[in-house]
Amino acid sequence: MKAVITVTGKDTVGIIAKVSAKCAEHGANIIDISQSVLRDYFAMIMLVDIDELNVSFSDFVDSMAALGRDSGLVIQTMHEEIFQVMHTI
């Protein structure tokens, strides 16, 4: 299974490192990353494999959201299928 992680907020040093480290901590393997910086604003979308998570998916979602709150970012995590349905017209 795969999940999509979106990260938005003010650009600071180490955002990708923090998010990547949290993924690794929970056993999520990063498949693809797209990120950009527009002036002072950071935006990133990650596709991660969640087959080897060492916590429940719900706990993973909560952990990523908590990292976002602690870092002044908004981090949202959802199953890839839900992401695709949300963005299909």
C-alpha positions in Angstrom: 0.0 0.0 0.0 1.0 3.6 -0.6 0.3 6.9 1.2 0.5 10.5 0.1 2.1 13.0 2.5 1.7 16.7 1.9 3.8 19.3 3.7 3.2 23.0 3.6 4.4 26.0 5.5 7.1 28.6 5.9 10.4 27.4 4.4 13.1 26.5 6.9 16.3 24.4 6.9 15.7 20.7 7.5 12.1 20.2 6.6 12.8 17.3 4.2 15.2 15.8 6.7 12.7 15.9 9.5 9.9 14.4 7.5 12.2 11.7 6.0 13.5 10.8 9.4 10.0 10.4 10.8 9.0 8.2 7.9 12.1 6.0 8.5 11.4 5.8 12.2 8.0 4.3 11.4 9.1 2.0 8.6 7.6 4.1 5.7 9.8 3.9 2.5 9.9 7.1 0.4 9.2 6.3 -3.2 9.0 9.8 -4.7 9.2 13.4 -3.6 8.2 16.6 -5.3 9.0 19.9 -3.5 9.2 23.5 -4.3 9.8 26.8 -2.6 7.9 29.9 -3.6 9.5 32.9 -2.0 9.3 31.9 1.7 6.7 29.1 1.3 7.6 25.4 1.2 5.3 22.8 -0.4 6.1 19.1 -0.8 4.2 15.9 -1.8 5.7 12.6 -1.0 4.6 9.1 -2.1 5.6 6.5 0.5 5.2 2.7 0.7 3.5 1.9 4.0 3.6 -2.0 3.8 6.3 -2.2 6.5 4.9 0.4 9.0 5.8 -0.6 12.6 2.8 1.3 13.9 -0.8 1.4 12.8 -1.6 3.7 9.9 -3.7 5.9 12.2 -0.7 6.3 14.6 1.5 7.1 11.6 -0.9 9.8 10.5 -1.1 11.3 14.0 2.7 11.2 14.3 3.2 13.0 11.1 0.6 15.6 12.0 2.3 16.1 15.4 5.7 16.6 13.7 4.0 19.3 11.5 2.5 21.1 14.6 5.9 21.0 16.4 7.6 22.4 13.3 5.1 25.1 12.3 4.0 23.1 9.3 0.9 21.4 8.1 1.5 17.7 7.4 -1.3 15.6 6.0 -1.1 11.9 5.4 -3.7 9.8 3.5 -4.0 6.5 1.7 -3.1 6.9 -2.0 -6.5 5.6 -3.1 -8.3 8.3 -1.0 -6.0 11.0 -2.4 -6.8 9.9 -6.0 -10.6 9.8 -5.4 -10.5 13.3 -3.8 -8.8 14.7 -6.9 -10.9 13.0 -9.5 -13.8 14.9 -11.1 
